[in-house]
Amino acid sequence: MSQDATLPPAVRFVRVRKSFGQTVAVDGVSFDVAAGEFFSLLGPSGCGKTTTLRMLAGFERPDAGEILLNGERIDGLPPWERPLAMVFQSYALFPHLSVARNVAFGLERRKLPRAEIDDRVRSALELVRLDPSTFGSRSPRQLSGGQRQRVALARALVLEPPVLLLDEPLGALDRKLRKEMQAELRALNRKLGTTFVYVTHDQEEALAMSDRVAVMAEARIEQVGTPEDVYERPRTAFVAGFLGETNIFEGDAGRSVAVRPERVRLLGSGSAVPSGFSSRPGEIRDLVYLGDREHAIVGLGSGADFRVDLRNTDQVGGRAWKRGDAVIVAWRPDDAHPLEDG
């Protein structure tokens, strides 16, 4: 994904605010989405991410701020006048219409010629890997969850929108199918060049699929960046803790810092600490087996716990750690990232 610097962003939010009664749902949110980008709004339930998406779609009106699409303000336009399409978490398929008629619905409302509608419906179903001759005449109740998700996606893509909005569309799928659909959505984004704005509460999903991620908490954006940026260089304690596991502690300069468990080495008591590493002594309080790895939970003298990620291959032919072992946790200073709200 690349953006021509001379072109305006595909989507721009400028200090957008939305309240429901006394509850502030979105509080002065600003961000840009480049054309063709896969951009995710990530955060826990109630953080404001779905309200942000609904304001972009036109289902909610902002109380303040501006929403622009390709440089033009759209916050005053009704949903049907915005060149967008949306895939809902519930899929929102019409149960009384066939798969083909569900996909054709938006085109029929535009009163396109029948032959063009049929051609575009066929192409859209093939794009999401549903054979039109097999699935076109079926009703939604005859489909699996994954197939219904594909139909909902085809119904949006058939409109050829420059921006596609997706509100947790994979939430109802099992883990294996969800991972397959993540890869397919990413591939579609790259193939079509359509701008994707994606809402999810799943951290792994956002990191795996996105060009950039906006992490939200309590109606505000905590950080915007590439998956590597927000994971490896979190700006706040919330971002560090929400995106996977992390160790947050007071650094040598008295400032709060975070270091990921996979960046920490576990050494036996009395072992030499590698040159340049920071370290603290402790005792293994627990070991949590996770299949391909296990977490050692190390109690430090301060009463805090430190988590260390141990790959099982690291222990083949080596030391087998056990509860009660005296150990040293060590990490490179460059892997301890300072936090703004420490």
N, C-alpha and C positions, 0 to 999 in steps of 0.2 A: 504494500500500500504506500503510495506517495501522493503528496498534495502539491499542486502547482501554487507557488507562493503568490502568484498574481491573482488567484481566485479566492473568493470569500469561503469560509468554512461551509460545509454542507449544512451543519446545524450550529447555532450559537445561542447560548443562554447568557443573559446579562442581568445579574442581580435580581433573579426571579424569586418571588415570594408568594406563598400560598398558605392560607389559614382556613381551618374549619372551626368556626366559633372561636373559642379561646385557644384552640390547639394549633400551633404553628407546624405545618406539615413540611414545608420547604422554606428555608430561611436564607434568602440572598444568594442563591446558587448561580455560579457563573462557570461555563466551560464551553469549549469548541469541539466539534467533531469534523474531521477532515472527510472529503469526498472519498468513498470507497473504503473507509475505515470500519473495522469491527470494534465498536466502542461499547464497553459494559458499565452499567451502573450496579455496583456491588454493595451490599450492606445487609444488616439484620432486619427482621420484620419491624415495620413502623419507622424506618429511618427516612422515608420520603422518596425512595427510588421509583416506586410505581406511580406516585403522584406526579413526579417529574416527567415520567413517560406519558402519562395521561394528558398533561398540559401540552406536550409536544404534539400529541395526536389531536388535541382540540376537545377532549372530553371534560377537561377542567379549564377554567379561566384563571390566569394568575392575578393576584391582587396588585402586584407591582413588578416592574422589570420588563425585559423585552425577550422575545423568542424570534429568531430569524432562521429562514431556510434559504440557502444560497444568497444571502445578503438582503433578503426581503423579509420584512416583519410579517409574521403570520399569527401572532397571539390574538388578533381580533377576528380571525377567520373561523367559520364553522368547520367541523371535521371534514365534511364532504368537499370543501374547497381547498384542502391541503393535499399536495401531491405525495401522500404517504400511504402505506399499508401497514396493518398490524396483525400479529399472530398472538392470540390470547392464551393464557394458561389453561383455560377450560376448552380450548379449540373453537367453541361456539359454532359448531357445524349445525346445519339445519337437518333435523332428523327425518323430515318428510321428503327431502330431496336426495337424489342419487349423488354419488361422488362427483360425476361429471357436472351435474347441475349446481352442486355446491361450488365447484371451482369456477363455473361460468357465471355465477350470480352477479358479480361486480361488472363483468363485461356486458351482461344483458341489460343492466341498469343504464349503462352508457349507450345502449341501443346500437351496438356494433353489428355489422352484417353477420348472419348466421354462420357462413362459411369461415369467416375470420375467427369467430368465437370458437368454433369446433377445432380449428387448427391450433389456436393458442392454448386451449384446454388440453389438447393432446400433448403439446410440447411441455406444458407445465407439469403434467403428471409424469411424463418421461424424465423430466429434470429431477424429480424427487424419487425416482426409481419405483414408480407404480405403473404397471402395464395398463394403458387405457382400455384395451380390449378385455382385460381380466377384471379390473376394479371399477371402471367407469360406470357400470350399471348397478353396482352394489350400493346399499344404504349404509350410513355411518355405523349402525348397530351391528353390521356384519364384519366390521373391521377390528383389528387389534388396536391397542393404545398407540403403538408406534405408527401404524397405518393411518389412524385418525390424525396424528400429529403431522404426517406428511401431506395429507389432504389440506389441512389448515394452512400449511406452508405454501402449497401449490396455489391455493385460493388467493393468497397475498401476492405471490410472485407473478401470477398471470396478469396482474395489473401493471407490471413493469414499473414499479415505483422507484424513484431515485433514492428514497430512504425507507428502510423496512424496520418497523418497531416490533420487538419480541419481548413479551412479558412472561418470564419464567416458563417458556413453552415446553421444557423437558421435565418439569417438576413431577409429573404423574408417571413417568417411565421408570422401569427398574434400572439398576445401576449399569448393567451390561448394555442395554439398549440406549440408555442416556449417553454413554461414552461413544457409541457408534454414531448417534445423531449429532453429538458435538463435532465429530470429525466431518460429517456431511455438511453441517451448517457452515463450518469454516471453509470447506472446499467451495461451497456455493458462493460465499462472499468473495472469494478470490476469482472465481470463474466469471461471475456476473458483473463485478465492480460496483455492486449496490452497497450503499452505506447501511450498515447494521447498527442499530442502537438496542442493546440487549440488557434486560433486567434480570438479575439473579441474586440469590442469597448464598449460592454455593461457591466457595472460594476457589476450589480446585477447577471448577467449570470456567470461571472467569479468567483464571491464569492460563488455562489451556487454550482458550478460544480467542482471546482478545488481542488487538493491536495495542490498545490502551484501556486502562481501568480507572473509573472514578469511584473511590471508596467513600461511602456515605455513612454518617452517624448522626442521630438526633437532628435531622432536617438540614444538615450541612454537609458539604464535601470536605473530607479530611485530607485527601490527597488524590491527585491525578497523575498517572504515569504509565509506563509500560509495565507488563507483569513483573519483569525483573526489577524495575525501579521500586514498585510498591512492596515487593517481597523482600528484596535484599537491602533496600534503603528506606524503611518506613519512616515517615515524618513524625508520627505520634505514637503513643503507647497503644491507642485503640487500633491503629492500622497494624502495628506489630503483633498484637494479640489476636486480631480477627483473622489475619492471613496466616493460618497455621500456628504451630506452637513456637514459643519463644521464651527466652530467659530475660527478664527485665530486672536490673539491679543498679545500684549506685556505683558509678565508675570511680576511678582514682581521683578525678577532678571534682567529685561531688555531684556530678551530673548523671541523670538517669540514662542508661544505655541498654540496648537489646542485642542479644546474640542468639542465633538460631541453634537448636540442638545438634543439627548435622555439622555445625562448624566447631563443635567442642570435642576435644580429645579427652579420653579417660585414661589416667595413668595410675599405676600402683603406688601406694604410699612409699615415699623414699626414692621414687624414680626421679631421674633428672628431667627437669622441665626444658623443652626445646628453647634454644636461644631466641630471645625477643618475645616469647609468649607471656601472656598474663596468666595467673593461676590462683586457685584457692583450694585449700584442703577440705575434705569432707568424708562422708560415709554413705555407702549405698543403702538407701532406705527401702527401695523397692525396685523390682525389675518387671517390666510389662512386655510380654511377648506379643509381637505384631506380625508374625509370619516371616517376611523377608528381613525383618529387623526387630530389635527390641529397644525399649527406652529404659535407661538407667535413671532413676530418680535419686539424686544425691543430696543429702541434707548437709548444709553448710553450717559452720559454727555460729553464724548469725541467726540461725533458725529458719532461713529461707531454703527453698528447694531449687535445685539446678537439674534440668533435664538434658540428657546426653543421648543422641541417636547412635545406636550401635548396629551396623550392618552385620547380619549373621555370618557373612563371608569373612568379616574382620576377625572372627573368633575361631575359625577353623584351624586347628593345630596350635592355637594360642591359648591365652588365659580365658578360663570360664569364670566370669564374675558371679558373685553371690551376695545376697543381702548381708549387711554388716561389714563388708570389706571397707577398709580404710583406703581412700583414693585421693587423687588430685584431679581437678577439672582444669583444663588449660585451653586457651584460645588465642588466636592471633589478634592483636589490637585492631587491625583493619577490619576484622569481622564483627567487632562490637560497635554498633551504629548508635550515635547519640540521638536522643529524642527531644523534641521541642518542649513537651509538657512534662519533663522529668521533675 
